[in-house]
Amino acid sequence: MPGKTELVERIAFETGMPKAHAARALEVAVDAINEWLAAGERVAIPGLGSFYTSERPQRRVRNPRTGAMTTVAPSRAVRFRPGKELKDSVKG
């Protein structure tokens, strides 16, 4: 499974920049996406898709071990919706 190292190597190879610069560029991109999502903004990357947050309301759940009902606090979750180009490339 490719990860950050493989992505940095690919960016460095494709652009001709040193791996250290490619790694820093990737870190800056991830940090920017994190900041925007934390601020509640939607982040769209053409050809890939869009990242956004959604609110999860407070809800009651059952503990499977004890059967006791408890309340889970409201939270925000990160979602991803793939773009058309990504969907098409995966389909083949």
PDB file of N, CA, C and O in Angstrom:
ATOM      1  N   MET A   1       0.847  -1.175   0.000  1.00  0.00           N
ATOM      2  CA  MET A   1       0.000   0.000   0.000  1.00  0.00           C
ATOM      3  C   MET A   1       0.893   1.239   0.000  1.00  0.00           C
ATOM      4  O   MET A   1       1.669   1.434   0.936  1.00  0.00           O
ATOM      5  N   PRO A   2       0.799   2.064  -1.017  1.00  0.00           N
ATOM      6  CA  PRO A   2       1.597   3.281  -1.067  1.00  0.00           C
ATOM      7  C   PRO A   2       1.214   4.237   0.066  1.00  0.00           C
ATOM      8  O   PRO A   2       0.055   4.311   0.472  1.00  0.00           O
ATOM      9  N   GLY A   3       2.197   4.949   0.553  1.00  0.00           N
ATOM     10  CA  GLY A   3       1.973   5.909   1.629  1.00  0.00           C
ATOM     11  C   GLY A   3       2.677   7.219   1.325  1.00  0.00           C
ATOM     12  O   GLY A   3       2.915   7.566   0.169  1.00  0.00           O
ATOM     13  N   LYS A   4       3.003   7.936   2.389  1.00  0.00           N
ATOM     14  CA  LYS A   4       3.610   9.257   2.241  1.00  0.00           C
ATOM     15  C   LYS A   4       4.946   9.173   1.502  1.00  0.00           C
ATOM     16  O   LYS A   4       5.217   9.994   0.626  1.00  0.00           O
ATOM     17  N   THR A   5       5.777   8.194   1.843  1.00  0.00           N
ATOM     18  CA  THR A   5       7.095   8.061   1.220  1.00  0.00           C
ATOM     19  C   THR A   5       6.978   7.901  -0.286  1.00  0.00           C
ATOM     20  O   THR A   5       7.690   8.564  -1.041  1.00  0.00           O
ATOM     21  N   GLU A   6       6.084   7.027  -0.726  1.00  0.00           N
ATOM     22  CA  GLU A   6       5.906   6.802  -2.158  1.00  0.00           C
ATOM     23  C   GLU A   6       5.348   8.038  -2.855  1.00  0.00           C
ATOM     24  O   GLU A   6       5.723   8.344  -3.987  1.00  0.00           O
ATOM     25  N   LEU A   7       4.457   8.741  -2.175  1.00  0.00           N
ATOM     26  CA  LEU A   7       3.903   9.961  -2.754  1.00  0.00           C
ATOM     27  C   LEU A   7       4.973  11.037  -2.886  1.00  0.00           C
ATOM     28  O   LEU A   7       5.035  11.729  -3.903  1.00  0.00           O
ATOM     29  N   VAL A   8       5.812  11.184  -1.872  1.00  0.00           N
ATOM     30  CA  VAL A   8       6.909  12.157  -1.930  1.00  0.00           C
ATOM     31  C   VAL A   8       7.876  11.791  -3.057  1.00  0.00           C
ATOM     32  O   VAL A   8       8.311  12.665  -3.806  1.00  0.00           O
ATOM     33  N   GLU A   9       8.214  10.509  -3.181  1.00  0.00           N
ATOM     34  CA  GLU A   9       9.118  10.069  -4.258  1.00  0.00           C
ATOM     35  C   GLU A   9       8.513  10.366  -5.627  1.00  0.00           C
ATOM     36  O   GLU A   9       9.223  10.793  -6.538  1.00  0.00           O
ATOM     37  N   ARG A  10       7.227  10.148  -5.776  1.00  0.00           N
ATOM     38  CA  ARG A  10       6.555  10.396  -7.062  1.00  0.00           C
ATOM     39  C   ARG A  10       6.555  11.882  -7.391  1.00  0.00           C
ATOM     40  O   ARG A  10       6.830  12.269  -8.527  1.00  0.00           O
ATOM     41  N   ILE A  11       6.242  12.727  -6.390  1.00  0.00           N
ATOM     42  CA  ILE A  11       6.250  14.183  -6.606  1.00  0.00           C
ATOM     43  C   ILE A  11       7.647  14.637  -6.994  1.00  0.00           C
ATOM     44  O   ILE A  11       7.805  15.430  -7.922  1.00  0.00           O
ATOM     45  N   ALA A  12       8.663  14.144  -6.295  1.00  0.00           N
ATOM     46  CA  ALA A  12      10.046  14.530  -6.586  1.00  0.00           C
ATOM     47  C   ALA A  12      10.440  14.097  -7.995  1.00  0.00           C
ATOM     48  O   ALA A  12      11.076  14.859  -8.723  1.00  0.00           O
ATOM     49  N   PHE A  13      10.069  12.886  -8.381  1.00  0.00           N
ATOM     50  CA  PHE A  13      10.412  12.369  -9.705  1.00  0.00           C
ATOM     51  C   PHE A  13       9.726  13.173 -10.807  1.00  0.00           C
ATOM     52  O   PHE A  13      10.360  13.576 -11.782  1.00  0.00           O
ATOM     53  N   GLU A  14       8.408  13.401 -10.638  1.00  0.00           N
ATOM     54  CA  GLU A  14       7.621  14.082 -11.671  1.00  0.00           C
ATOM     55  C   GLU A  14       8.005  15.557 -11.824  1.00  0.00           C
ATOM     56  O   GLU A  14       7.943  16.094 -12.930  1.00  0.00           O
ATOM     57  N   THR A  15       8.397  16.210 -10.745  1.00  0.00           N
ATOM     58  CA  THR A  15       8.687  17.647 -10.801  1.00  0.00           C
ATOM     59  C   THR A  15      10.168  17.961 -10.897  1.00  0.00           C
ATOM     60  O   THR A  15      10.543  19.071 -11.277  1.00  0.00           O
ATOM     61  N   GLY A  16      11.016  16.997 -10.556  1.00  0.00           N
ATOM     62  CA  GLY A  16      12.451  17.236 -10.572  1.00  0.00           C
ATOM     63  C   GLY A  16      12.955  17.970  -9.340  1.00  0.00           C
ATOM     64  O   GLY A  16      14.121  18.362  -9.287  1.00  0.00           O
ATOM     65  N   MET A  17      12.098  18.160  -8.354  1.00  0.00           N
ATOM     66  CA  MET A  17      12.533  18.850  -7.130  1.00  0.00           C
ATOM     67  C   MET A  17      13.145  17.845  -6.152  1.00  0.00           C
ATOM     68  O   MET A  17      12.849  16.653  -6.238  1.00  0.00           O
ATOM     69  N   PRO A  18      13.983  18.297  -5.233  1.00  0.00           N
ATOM     70  CA  PRO A  18      14.550  17.399  -4.228  1.00  0.00           C
ATOM     71  C   PRO A  18      13.449  16.791  -3.352  1.00  0.00           C
ATOM     72  O   PRO A  18      12.397  17.399  -3.152  1.00  0.00           O
ATOM     73  N   LYS A  19      13.704  15.592  -2.836  1.00  0.00           N
ATOM     74  CA  LYS A  19      12.707  14.907  -2.010  1.00  0.00           C
ATOM     75  C   LYS A  19      12.336  15.725  -0.780  1.00  0.00           C
ATOM     76  O   LYS A  19      11.180  15.711  -0.356  1.00  0.00           O
ATOM     77  N   ALA A  20      13.291  16.433  -0.205  1.00  0.00           N
ATOM     78  CA  ALA A  20      13.002  17.246   0.980  1.00  0.00           C
ATOM     79  C   ALA A  20      11.985  18.333   0.658  1.00  0.00           C
ATOM     80  O   ALA A  20      11.106  18.621   1.471  1.00  0.00           O
ATOM     81  N   HIS A  21      12.097  18.934  -0.515  1.00  0.00           N
ATOM     82  CA  HIS A  21      11.150  19.972  -0.916  1.00  0.00           C
ATOM     83  C   HIS A  21       9.777  19.365  -1.218  1.00  0.00           C
ATOM     84  O   HIS A  21       8.745  19.951  -0.889  1.00  0.00           O
ATOM     85  N   ALA A  22       9.774  18.209  -1.835  1.00  0.00           N
ATOM     86  CA  ALA A  22       8.515  17.531  -2.133  1.00  0.00           C
ATOM     87  C   ALA A  22       7.805  17.144  -0.836  1.00  0.00           C
ATOM     88  O   ALA A  22       6.587  17.281  -0.725  1.00  0.00           O
ATOM     89  N   ALA A  23       8.570  16.662   0.142  1.00  0.00           N
ATOM     90  CA  ALA A  23       7.987  16.287   1.435  1.00  0.00           C
ATOM     91  C   ALA A  23       7.399  17.509   2.127  1.00  0.00           C
ATOM     92  O   ALA A  23       6.311  17.436   2.697  1.00  0.00           O
ATOM     93  N   ARG A  24       8.108  18.624   2.080  1.00  0.00           N
ATOM     94  CA  ARG A  24       7.615  19.856   2.707  1.00  0.00           C
ATOM     95  C   ARG A  24       6.360  20.353   2.004  1.00  0.00           C
ATOM     96  O   ARG A  24       5.426  20.811   2.663  1.00  0.00           O
ATOM     97  N   ALA A  25       6.324  20.271   0.680  1.00  0.00           N
ATOM     98  CA  ALA A  25       5.143  20.688  -0.079  1.00  0.00           C
ATOM     99  C   ALA A  25       3.926  19.840   0.313  1.00  0.00           C
ATOM    100  O   ALA A  25       2.826  20.368   0.481  1.00  0.00           O
ATOM    101  N   LEU A  26       4.124  18.547   0.456  1.00  0.00           N
ATOM    102  CA  LEU A  26       3.034  17.665   0.856  1.00  0.00           C
ATOM    103  C   LEU A  26       2.552  18.005   2.262  1.00  0.00           C
ATOM    104  O   LEU A  26       1.347  18.042   2.511  1.00  0.00           O
ATOM    105  N   GLU A  27       3.483  18.255   3.183  1.00  0.00           N
ATOM    106  CA  GLU A  27       3.120  18.622   4.558  1.00  0.00           C
ATOM    107  C   GLU A  27       2.324  19.920   4.594  1.00  0.00           C
ATOM    108  O   GLU A  27       1.344  20.029   5.332  1.00  0.00           O
ATOM    109  N   VAL A  28       2.739  20.901   3.800  1.00  0.00           N
ATOM    110  CA  VAL A  28       2.026  22.184   3.749  1.00  0.00           C
ATOM    111  C   VAL A  28       0.610  21.969   3.212  1.00  0.00           C
ATOM    112  O   VAL A  28      -0.342  22.552   3.731  1.00  0.00           O
ATOM    113  N   ALA A  29       0.466  21.144   2.187  1.00  0.00           N
ATOM    114  CA  ALA A  29      -0.855  20.879   1.617  1.00  0.00           C
ATOM    115  C   ALA A  29      -1.767  20.211   2.646  1.00  0.00           C
ATOM    116  O   ALA A  29      -2.925  20.600   2.797  1.00  0.00           O
ATOM    117  N   VAL A  30      -1.250  19.216   3.345  1.00  0.00           N
ATOM    118  CA  VAL A  30      -2.054  18.517   4.358  1.00  0.00           C
ATOM    119  C   VAL A  30      -2.424  19.467   5.501  1.00  0.00           C
ATOM    120  O   VAL A  30      -3.560  19.457   5.974  1.00  0.00           O
ATOM    121  N   ASP A  31      -1.463  20.290   5.946  1.00  0.00           N
ATOM    122  CA  ASP A  31      -1.744  21.258   7.010  1.00  0.00           C
ATOM    123  C   ASP A  31      -2.826  22.250   6.589  1.00  0.00           C
ATOM    124  O   ASP A  31      -3.712  22.576   7.380  1.00  0.00           O
ATOM    125  N   ALA A  32      -2.757  22.728   5.355  1.00  0.00           N
ATOM    126  CA  ALA A  32      -3.750  23.678   4.857  1.00  0.00           C
ATOM    127  C   ALA A  32      -5.137  23.040   4.815  1.00  0.00           C
ATOM    128  O   ALA A  32      -6.119  23.664   5.215  1.00  0.00           O
ATOM    129  N   ILE A  33      -5.219  21.811   4.336  1.00  0.00           N
ATOM    130  CA  ILE A  33      -6.505  21.102   4.287  1.00  0.00           C
ATOM    131  C   ILE A  33      -7.052  20.936   5.701  1.00  0.00           C
ATOM    132  O   ILE A  33      -8.242  21.146   5.931  1.00  0.00           O
ATOM    133  N   ASN A  34      -6.190  20.560   6.651  1.00  0.00           N
ATOM    134  CA  ASN A  34      -6.625  20.409   8.043  1.00  0.00           C
ATOM    135  C   ASN A  34      -7.173  21.718   8.604  1.00  0.00           C
ATOM    136  O   ASN A  34      -8.216  21.728   9.258  1.00  0.00           O
ATOM    137  N   GLU A  35      -6.473  22.817   8.351  1.00  0.00           N
ATOM    138  CA  GLU A  35      -6.920  24.132   8.832  1.00  0.00           C
ATOM    139  C   GLU A  35      -8.283  24.487   8.268  1.00  0.00           C
ATOM    140  O   GLU A  35      -9.176  24.894   9.011  1.00  0.00           O
ATOM    141  N   TRP A  36      -8.451  24.338   6.970  1.00  0.00           N
ATOM    142  CA  TRP A  36      -9.710  24.692   6.322  1.00  0.00           C
ATOM    143  C   TRP A  36     -10.865  23.829   6.831  1.00  0.00           C
ATOM    144  O   TRP A  36     -11.964  24.334   7.061  1.00  0.00           O
ATOM    145  N   LEU A  37     -10.618  22.535   7.005  1.00  0.00           N
ATOM    146  CA  LEU A  37     -11.673  21.660   7.516  1.00  0.00           C
ATOM    147  C   LEU A  37     -12.022  22.016   8.952  1.00  0.00           C
ATOM    148  O   LEU A  37     -13.195  21.997   9.326  1.00  0.00           O
ATOM    149  N   ALA A  38     -11.018  22.342   9.764  1.00  0.00           N
ATOM    150  CA  ALA A  38     -11.272  22.736  11.157  1.00  0.00           C
ATOM    151  C   ALA A  38     -12.116  24.009  11.209  1.00  0.00           C
ATOM    152  O   ALA A  38     -12.902  24.199  12.137  1.00  0.00           O
ATOM    153  N   ALA A  39     -11.951  24.879  10.211  1.00  0.00           N
ATOM    154  CA  ALA A  39     -12.730  26.122  10.140  1.00  0.00           C
ATOM    155  C   ALA A  39     -14.115  25.881   9.541  1.00  0.00           C
ATOM    156  O   ALA A  39     -14.913  26.812   9.433  1.00  0.00           O
ATOM    157  N   GLY A  40     -14.404  24.637   9.150  1.00  0.00           N
ATOM    158  CA  GLY A  40     -15.714  24.315   8.600  1.00  0.00           C
ATOM    159  C   GLY A  40     -15.843  24.539   7.110  1.00  0.00           C
ATOM    160  O   GLY A  40     -16.949  24.490   6.571  1.00  0.00           O
ATOM    161  N   GLU A  41     -14.734  24.783   6.432  1.00  0.00           N
ATOM    162  CA  GLU A  41     -14.781  25.017   4.986  1.00  0.00           C
ATOM    163  C   GLU A  41     -14.730  23.698   4.225  1.00  0.00           C
ATOM    164  O   GLU A  41     -14.235  22.688   4.724  1.00  0.00           O
ATOM    165  N   ARG A  42     -15.251  23.736   3.013  1.00  0.00           N
ATOM    166  CA  ARG A  42     -15.191  22.591   2.103  1.00  0.00           C
ATOM    167  C   ARG A  42     -13.935  22.753   1.256  1.00  0.00           C
ATOM    168  O   ARG A  42     -13.641  23.857   0.799  1.00  0.00           O
ATOM    169  N   VAL A  43     -13.188  21.669   1.039  1.00  0.00           N
ATOM    170  CA  VAL A  43     -11.953  21.721   0.255  1.00  0.00           C
ATOM    171  C   VAL A  43     -12.153  20.848  -0.983  1.00  0.00           C
ATOM    172  O   VAL A  43     -12.323  19.633  -0.873  1.00  0.00           O
ATOM    173  N   ALA A  44     -12.132  21.475  -2.161  1.00  0.00           N
ATOM    174  CA  ALA A  44     -12.322  20.755  -3.421  1.00  0.00           C
ATOM    175  C   ALA A  44     -11.007  20.708  -4.178  1.00  0.00           C
ATOM    176  O   ALA A  44     -10.361  21.735  -4.385  1.00  0.00           O
ATOM    177  N   ILE A  45     -10.617  19.513  -4.588  1.00  0.00           N
ATOM    178  CA  ILE A  45      -9.411  19.318  -5.386  1.00  0.00           C
ATOM    179  C   ILE A  45      -9.857  18.700  -6.705  1.00  0.00           C
ATOM    180  O   ILE A  45     -10.202  17.519  -6.753  1.00  0.00           O
ATOM    181  N   PRO A  46      -9.852  19.501  -7.786  1.00  0.00           N
ATOM    182  CA  PRO A  46     -10.316  18.987  -9.075  1.00  0.00           C
ATOM    183  C   PRO A  46      -9.546  17.730  -9.487  1.00  0.00           C
ATOM    184  O   PRO A  46      -8.324  17.664  -9.353  1.00  0.00           O
ATOM    185  N   GLY A  47     -10.270  16.752  -9.982  1.00  0.00           N
ATOM    186  CA  GLY A  47      -9.666  15.496 -10.398  1.00  0.00           C
ATOM    187  C   GLY A  47      -9.595  14.479  -9.277  1.00  0.00           C
ATOM    188  O   GLY A  47      -9.416  13.289  -9.534  1.00  0.00           O
ATOM    189  N   LEU A  48      -9.733  14.929  -8.031  1.00  0.00           N
ATOM    190  CA  LEU A  48      -9.672  14.025  -6.880  1.00  0.00           C
ATOM    191  C   LEU A  48     -11.023  13.945  -6.189  1.00  0.00           C
ATOM    192  O   LEU A  48     -11.629  12.876  -6.122  1.00  0.00           O
ATOM    193  N   GLY A  49     -11.491  15.066  -5.680  1.00  0.00           N
ATOM    194  CA  GLY A  49     -12.768  15.088  -4.978  1.00  0.00           C
ATOM    195  C   GLY A  49     -12.817  16.224  -3.994  1.00  0.00           C
ATOM    196  O   GLY A  49     -12.037  17.172  -4.086  1.00  0.00           O
ATOM    197  N   SER A  50     -13.741  16.132  -3.040  1.00  0.00           N
ATOM    198  CA  SER A  50     -13.865  17.198  -2.053  1.00  0.00           C
ATOM    199  C   SER A  50     -13.954  16.621  -0.653  1.00  0.00           C
ATOM    200  O   SER A  50     -14.565  15.579  -0.417  1.00  0.00           O
ATOM    201  N   PHE A  51     -13.322  17.338   0.270  1.00  0.00           N
ATOM    202  CA  PHE A  51     -13.357  17.011   1.685  1.00  0.00           C
ATOM    203  C   PHE A  51     -14.296  18.005   2.353  1.00  0.00           C
ATOM    204  O   PHE A  51     -14.304  19.182   1.994  1.00  0.00           O
ATOM    205  N   TYR A  52     -15.084  17.552   3.313  1.00  0.00           N
ATOM    206  CA  TYR A  52     -15.976  18.438   4.038  1.00  0.00           C
ATOM    207  C   TYR A  52     -16.266  17.829   5.404  1.00  0.00           C
ATOM    208  O   TYR A  52     -15.964  16.661   5.649  1.00  0.00           O
ATOM    209  N   THR A  53     -16.852  18.627   6.290  1.00  0.00           N
ATOM    210  CA  THR A  53     -17.207  18.121   7.606  1.00  0.00           C
ATOM    211  C   THR A  53     -18.718  18.037   7.722  1.00  0.00           C
ATOM    212  O   THR A  53     -19.451  18.764   7.052  1.00  0.00           O
ATOM    213  N   SER A  54     -19.166  17.149   8.574  1.00  0.00           N
ATOM    214  CA  SER A  54     -20.590  17.053   8.855  1.00  0.00           C
ATOM    215  C   SER A  54     -20.764  16.931  10.363  1.00  0.00           C
ATOM    216  O   SER A  54     -19.911  16.390  11.066  1.00  0.00           O
ATOM    217  N   GLU A  55     -21.878  17.441  10.832  1.00  0.00           N
ATOM    218  CA  GLU A  55     -22.179  17.416  12.261  1.00  0.00           C
ATOM    219  C   GLU A  55     -22.888  16.109  12.609  1.00  0.00           C
ATOM    220  O   GLU A  55     -23.795  15.671  11.903  1.00  0.00           O
ATOM    221  N   ARG A  56     -22.460  15.504  13.701  1.00  0.00           N
ATOM    222  CA  ARG A  56     -23.150  14.331  14.230  1.00  0.00           C
ATOM    223  C   ARG A  56     -23.899  14.775  15.477  1.00  0.00           C
ATOM    224  O   ARG A  56     -23.279  15.295  16.405  1.00  0.00           O
ATOM    225  N   PRO A  57     -25.192  14.588  15.526  1.00  0.00           N
ATOM    226  CA  PRO A  57     -25.954  15.045  16.690  1.00  0.00           C
ATOM    227  C   PRO A  57     -25.712  14.150  17.904  1.00  0.00           C
ATOM    228  O   PRO A  57     -25.201  13.036  17.789  1.00  0.00           O
ATOM    229  N   GLN A  58     -26.091  14.667  19.058  1.00  0.00           N
ATOM    230  CA  GLN A  58     -26.040  13.856  20.268  1.00  0.00           C
ATOM    231  C   GLN A  58     -26.985  12.680  20.075  1.00  0.00           C
ATOM    232  O   GLN A  58     -28.049  12.831  19.476  1.00  0.00           O
ATOM    233  N   ARG A  59     -26.607  11.516  20.576  1.00  0.00           N
ATOM    234  CA  ARG A  59     -27.470  10.347  20.394  1.00  0.00           C
ATOM    235  C   ARG A  59     -27.313   9.382  21.563  1.00  0.00           C
ATOM    236  O   ARG A  59     -26.334   9.428  22.307  1.00  0.00           O
ATOM    237  N   ARG A  60     -28.286   8.524  21.699  1.00  0.00           N
ATOM    238  CA  ARG A  60     -28.248   7.515  22.751  1.00  0.00           C
ATOM    239  C   ARG A  60     -27.812   6.196  22.126  1.00  0.00           C
ATOM    240  O   ARG A  60     -28.284   5.808  21.057  1.00  0.00           O
ATOM    241  N   VAL A  61     -26.893   5.510  22.822  1.00  0.00           N
ATOM    242  CA  VAL A  61     -26.386   4.229  22.341  1.00  0.00           C
ATOM    243  C   VAL A  61     -26.417   3.217  23.479  1.00  0.00           C
ATOM    244  O   VAL A  61     -26.493   3.581  24.652  1.00  0.00           O
ATOM    245  N   ARG A  62     -26.358   1.948  23.112  1.00  0.00           N
ATOM    246  CA  ARG A  62     -26.374   0.887  24.112  1.00  0.00           C
ATOM    247  C   ARG A  62     -25.005   0.247  24.194  1.00  0.00           C
ATOM    248  O   ARG A  62     -24.411  -0.081  23.168  1.00  0.00           O
ATOM    249  N   ASN A  63     -24.496   0.066  25.402  1.00  0.00           N
ATOM    250  CA  ASN A  63     -23.242  -0.645  25.628  1.00  0.00           C
ATOM    251  C   ASN A  63     -23.532  -2.128  25.412  1.00  0.00           C
ATOM    252  O   ASN A  63     -24.357  -2.688  26.134  1.00  0.00           O
ATOM    253  N   PRO A  64     -22.883  -2.792  24.440  1.00  0.00           N
ATOM    254  CA  PRO A  64     -23.201  -4.187  24.148  1.00  0.00           C
ATOM    255  C   PRO A  64     -22.853  -5.147  25.290  1.00  0.00           C
ATOM    256  O   PRO A  64     -23.469  -6.206  25.413  1.00  0.00           O
ATOM    257  N   ARG A  65     -21.886  -4.792  26.113  1.00  0.00           N
ATOM    258  CA  ARG A  65     -21.514  -5.673  27.240  1.00  0.00           C
ATOM    259  C   ARG A  65     -22.521  -5.642  28.365  1.00  0.00           C
ATOM    260  O   ARG A  65     -22.939  -6.681  28.875  1.00  0.00           O
ATOM    261  N   THR A  66     -22.912  -4.416  28.755  1.00  0.00           N
ATOM    262  CA  THR A  66     -23.773  -4.278  29.926  1.00  0.00           C
ATOM    263  C   THR A  66     -25.235  -4.068  29.569  1.00  0.00           C
ATOM    264  O   THR A  66     -26.119  -4.316  30.388  1.00  0.00           O
ATOM    265  N   GLY A  67     -25.489  -3.615  28.364  1.00  0.00           N
ATOM    266  CA  GLY A  67     -26.851  -3.324  27.963  1.00  0.00           C
ATOM    267  C   GLY A  67     -27.320  -1.954  28.425  1.00  0.00           C
ATOM    268  O   GLY A  67     -28.450  -1.554  28.144  1.00  0.00           O
ATOM    269  N   ALA A  68     -26.450  -1.229  29.138  1.00  0.00           N
ATOM    270  CA  ALA A  68     -26.822   0.088  29.654  1.00  0.00           C
ATOM    271  C   ALA A  68     -26.856   1.112  28.525  1.00  0.00           C
ATOM    272  O   ALA A  68     -26.032   1.079  27.611  1.00  0.00           O
ATOM    273  N   MET A  69     -27.819   2.015  28.606  1.00  0.00           N
ATOM    274  CA  MET A  69     -27.931   3.093  27.634  1.00  0.00           C
ATOM    275  C   MET A  69     -27.077   4.267  28.112  1.00  0.00           C
ATOM    276  O   MET A  69     -27.049   4.591  29.299  1.00  0.00           O
ATOM    277  N   THR A  70     -26.386   4.893  27.166  1.00  0.00           N
ATOM    278  CA  THR A  70     -25.557   6.053  27.475  1.00  0.00           C
ATOM    279  C   THR A  70     -25.705   7.070  26.354  1.00  0.00           C
ATOM    280  O   THR A  70     -26.191   6.753  25.268  1.00  0.00           O
ATOM    281  N   THR A  71     -25.279   8.293  26.630  1.00  0.00           N
ATOM    282  CA  THR A  71     -25.393   9.367  25.653  1.00  0.00           C
ATOM    283  C   THR A  71     -24.015   9.684  25.079  1.00  0.00           C
ATOM    284  O   THR A  71     -23.039   9.816  25.817  1.00  0.00           O
ATOM    285  N   VAL A  72     -23.949   9.802  23.757  1.00  0.00           N
ATOM    286  CA  VAL A  72     -22.713  10.189  23.077  1.00  0.00           C
ATOM    287  C   VAL A  72     -22.841  11.654  22.703  1.00  0.00           C
ATOM    288  O   VAL A  72     -23.847  12.072  22.130  1.00  0.00           O
ATOM    289  N   ALA A  73     -21.816  12.431  23.030  1.00  0.00           N
ATOM    290  CA  ALA A  73     -21.835  13.868  22.767  1.00  0.00           C
ATOM    291  C   ALA A  73     -21.847  14.161  21.263  1.00  0.00           C
ATOM    292  O   ALA A  73     -21.398  13.336  20.466  1.00  0.00           O
ATOM    293  N   PRO A  74     -22.358  15.329  20.877  1.00  0.00           N
ATOM    294  CA  PRO A  74     -22.314  15.696  19.452  1.00  0.00           C
ATOM    295  C   PRO A  74     -20.864  15.871  19.001  1.00  0.00           C
ATOM    296  O   PRO A  74     -20.002  16.227  19.805  1.00  0.00           O
ATOM    297  N   SER A  75     -20.593  15.622  17.722  1.00  0.00           N
ATOM    298  CA  SER A  75     -19.227  15.735  17.199  1.00  0.00           C
ATOM    299  C   SER A  75     -19.267  16.096  15.722  1.00  0.00           C
ATOM    300  O   SER A  75     -20.323  16.110  15.088  1.00  0.00           O
ATOM    301  N   ARG A  76     -18.085  16.387  15.196  1.00  0.00           N
ATOM    302  CA  ARG A  76     -17.943  16.657  13.761  1.00  0.00           C
ATOM    303  C   ARG A  76     -17.102  15.549  13.155  1.00  0.00           C
ATOM    304  O   ARG A  76     -16.148  15.079  13.775  1.00  0.00           O
ATOM    305  N   ALA A  77     -17.449  15.131  11.952  1.00  0.00           N
ATOM    306  CA  ALA A  77     -16.710  14.085  11.246  1.00  0.00           C
ATOM    307  C   ALA A  77     -16.254  14.611   9.892  1.00  0.00           C
ATOM    308  O   ALA A  77     -16.934  15.429   9.273  1.00  0.00           O
ATOM    309  N   VAL A  78     -15.109  14.139   9.441  1.00  0.00           N
ATOM    310  CA  VAL A  78     -14.596  14.510   8.120  1.00  0.00           C
ATOM    311  C   VAL A  78     -15.151  13.524   7.097  1.00  0.00           C
ATOM    312  O   VAL A  78     -15.150  12.313   7.323  1.00  0.00           O
ATOM    313  N   ARG A  79     -15.614  14.040   5.996  1.00  0.00           N
ATOM    314  CA  ARG A  79     -16.162  13.222   4.902  1.00  0.00           C
ATOM    315  C   ARG A  79     -15.387  13.513   3.624  1.00  0.00           C
ATOM    316  O   ARG A  79     -14.769  14.569   3.480  1.00  0.00           O
ATOM    317  N   PHE A  80     -15.431  12.562   2.705  1.00  0.00           N
ATOM    318  CA  PHE A  80     -14.792  12.729   1.400  1.00  0.00           C
ATOM    319  C   PHE A  80     -15.761  12.270   0.329  1.00  0.00           C
ATOM    320  O   PHE A  80     -16.350  11.194   0.428  1.00  0.00           O
ATOM    321  N   ARG A  81     -15.919  13.083  -0.685  1.00  0.00           N
ATOM    322  CA  ARG A  81     -16.747  12.712  -1.826  1.00  0.00           C
ATOM    323  C   ARG A  81     -15.844  12.696  -3.054  1.00  0.00           C
ATOM    324  O   ARG A  81     -15.341  13.745  -3.457  1.00  0.00           O
ATOM    325  N   PRO A  82     -15.627  11.524  -3.658  1.00  0.00           N
ATOM    326  CA  PRO A  82     -14.743  11.448  -4.826  1.00  0.00           C
ATOM    327  C   PRO A  82     -15.324  12.197  -6.021  1.00  0.00           C
ATOM    328  O   PRO A  82     -16.539  12.252  -6.212  1.00  0.00           O
ATOM    329  N   GLY A  83     -14.425  12.773  -6.821  1.00  0.00           N
ATOM    330  CA  GLY A  83     -14.825  13.479  -8.028  1.00  0.00           C
ATOM    331  C   GLY A  83     -15.085  12.516  -9.173  1.00  0.00           C
ATOM    332  O   GLY A  83     -14.756  11.333  -9.087  1.00  0.00           O
ATOM    333  N   LYS A  84     -15.673  13.023 -10.238  1.00  0.00           N
ATOM    334  CA  LYS A  84     -16.019  12.197 -11.400  1.00  0.00           C
ATOM    335  C   LYS A  84     -14.790  11.536 -12.017  1.00  0.00           C
ATOM    336  O   LYS A  84     -14.838  10.362 -12.386  1.00  0.00           O
ATOM    337  N   GLU A  85     -13.679  12.287 -12.133  1.00  0.00           N
ATOM    338  CA  GLU A  85     -12.472  11.736 -12.745  1.00  0.00           C
ATOM    339  C   GLU A  85     -11.937  10.554 -11.935  1.00  0.00           C
ATOM    340  O   GLU A  85     -11.510   9.550 -12.505  1.00  0.00           O
ATOM    341  N   LEU A  86     -11.959  10.674 -10.609  1.00  0.00           N
ATOM    342  CA  LEU A  86     -11.491   9.595  -9.746  1.00  0.00           C
ATOM    343  C   LEU A  86     -12.396   8.376  -9.869  1.00  0.00           C
ATOM    344  O   LEU A  86     -11.919   7.246  -9.978  1.00  0.00           O
ATOM    345  N   LYS A  87     -13.684   8.610  -9.850  1.00  0.00           N
ATOM    346  CA  LYS A  87     -14.646   7.504  -9.994  1.00  0.00           C
ATOM    347  C   LYS A  87     -14.424   6.776 -11.327  1.00  0.00           C
ATOM    348  O   LYS A  87     -14.394   5.547 -11.373  1.00  0.00           O
ATOM    349  N   ASP A  88     -14.270   7.546 -12.403  1.00  0.00           N
ATOM    350  CA  ASP A  88     -14.091   6.953 -13.725  1.00  0.00           C
ATOM    351  C   ASP A  88     -12.799   6.161 -13.820  1.00  0.00           C
ATOM    352  O   ASP A  88     -12.779   5.089 -14.426  1.00  0.00           O
ATOM    353  N   SER A  89     -11.707   6.672 -13.228  1.00  0.00           N
ATOM    354  CA  SER A  89     -10.427   5.968 -13.313  1.00  0.00           C
ATOM    355  C   SER A  89     -10.449   4.665 -12.515  1.00  0.00           C
ATOM    356  O   SER A  89      -9.774   3.703 -12.883  1.00  0.00           O
ATOM    357  N   VAL A  90     -11.210   4.627 -11.436  1.00  0.00           N
ATOM    358  CA  VAL A  90     -11.301   3.402 -10.641  1.00  0.00           C
ATOM    359  C   VAL A  90     -12.167   2.362 -11.358  1.00  0.00           C
ATOM    360  O   VAL A  90     -11.907   1.162 -11.273  1.00  0.00           O
ATOM    361  N   LYS A  91     -13.203   2.837 -12.066  1.00  0.00           N
ATOM    362  CA  LYS A  91     -14.074   1.930 -12.808  1.00  0.00           C
ATOM    363  C   LYS A  91     -13.325   1.200 -13.908  1.00  0.00           C
ATOM    364  O   LYS A  91     -13.588   0.032 -14.195  1.00  0.00           O
ATOM    365  N   GLY A  92     -12.362   1.928 -14.535  1.00  0.00           N
ATOM    366  CA  GLY A  92     -11.575   1.285 -15.571  1.00  0.00           C
ATOM    367  C   GLY A  92     -11.919   1.670 -16.942  1.00  0.00           C
ATOM    368  O   GLY A  92     -11.309   1.180 -17.892  1.00  0.00           O
TER     369      GLY A  92
END
